[in-house]
Every structure is written in C-alpha cells, then in structure tokens.
Amino acid sequence: MNTREWTGIILAGGLSSRMGTNKAMLELNGSLVLQHVTKAMRPAVSRIIVAAGPNVTTYGAMGYDCVQDLYPGKGPLAGLHAALEASDTDWNLVCACDMPLLQTSF
C-alpha cells in the first residue's frame, strides 16, 4: 500500500454524553486513547486529520491537524464530511477515537 495515497481520519468530535467525559482524552497505559489510535494509524497513512467538532482548540494544542464540523450538532457524519472536505487524497482510512485496541496490522 502506498501511504501517500491515504489520509487517516479520526472521528473525535463527539460530546461523550453517555460517558460523561471526553473518551479521546482517557488515559490508557500511560497515554491518551487518541494517541493510541494515532500511533496505530500513522504507519498506514501520509496524514492524519482529527474531526474534532467542538474540541478543535484542545486537540490543536496537542499538535493534531484538526477540522471543525461544517454542520455543527449533526453527529459523526458532520465530522466525517468536514474531514473528507479537508482530505487531499482519494483514499481515506476512518476510525473512531474510542478504539484503543486498534492495531496497525488492521
């Protein structure tokens, strides 16, 4: 697979209303869940975009390339739409931020 043809998209803009706290910022084995997902995705893609929704400032301060929903409050599809608009590749690997067991071999 030619990684220059792929953009990684991490959906991390949810409100975590059922959980009560931002899932992407939960700590797991010494790092954040968002960092685990990023680490697993990085070898497979040339760029990672975080669809951050209302969390653009938080994730941006951590060094992530973030996009904000163009249609706020419309759920994960709005985040996916914003990230696809920002992607410059034909192929995109999309993952939710709350998948800490994701492995690069996927």
Secondary structure, DSSP 4 states (H G I P E B T S, - for coil): --GGGEEEEEE-----TTTSS-GGG-EETTEEHHHHHHHHHGGG-SEEEEE-GGGHHHHHHTT--EE--SSTTS-HHHHHHHHHHH--SSEEEEEETT-TT--TT-
